[in-house]
Amino acid sequence: MSWRRDRLINPVRLRPSLSSARTPFMKNVQIIDGADNATFSVFQATAEEFAAIFPDGRDIELIEDLIERLGEEAASSVLIPIWERPILKRDALGIHGTLFYDNEHRRDHIPPSKREVDWDDSVVNQAQRRLFSRHR
């Protein structure tokens, strides 16, 4: 089943004044979805929201797995405030996690640990292998 952001939340009109505001102590989450516009927007999450989406040191999550783990109501309560905190990519000081929507087909390519540093060596370049091996 495919999950879309608008299925989890009531459509919310994002306030432009929030789009470039950097908020301290927030984690940046990039949304990778199947939309034709390919914006792959970034939103800010509190430490608590981030931990709910990415537990146990993860930095990758599929929306289907989030909903299975938390339930649709709890997942919505975590995600609704995040959609109110977009940030421009140029203002983001790093991407702390990636949340995939409409990407069930990528499941077999994502490390089982859902940690970026655990990508299979065959799918990353030598510099990434060295970097990831230092952080495992």
Residue, then its C-alpha position, 0 to 999 in steps of 0.5 A: m500500500s502506498w502512503r502519501r503525506d496528505r493521507l496522514i495529515n489534513p492538508v496544511r498551508l505552510r507559512p512562508s515565514l517558516s520556510s527559511a527559519r533555522t531553529p536551534f536543536m532541531k534535526n533536519v529530515q529530507i523527504i524522498d517521495g515519488a512526486d513528479n516535482a522531485t523537490f525532496s524537501v527538508f523539514q525540521a523535527t524536534a529531538e523527540e519527533f526525530a527519535a520516534i521516526f528514527p529509533d535506535g540510531r537509524d537515519i533512514e525510514l520508510i513511511e510504511d514501516l513507521i506506520e506499522r511500528l507506531g500506528e497511523e494515529a501516532a505517526s500522524s501526531v509525530l508528522i503533523p508538526i514537522w510539516e509546519r517546519p520546512i527549511l530551505k536546503r541552503d539553510a539546512l545545516g546537514i541532513h540527519g535523516t531520510l524518510f521515504y514515501d512511495n518508495e516501497h520498491r527501494r526496501d531491498h536496497i536499504p540496509p536492514s539496520k536503516r543506517e546510512v553507514d551500513w550500505d553494502d560496500s558494492v553500492v558506494n564509492q571507495a571514499q564512502r567505504r572508508l568514511f562509513s567504516r569509521h562510523r560503524 
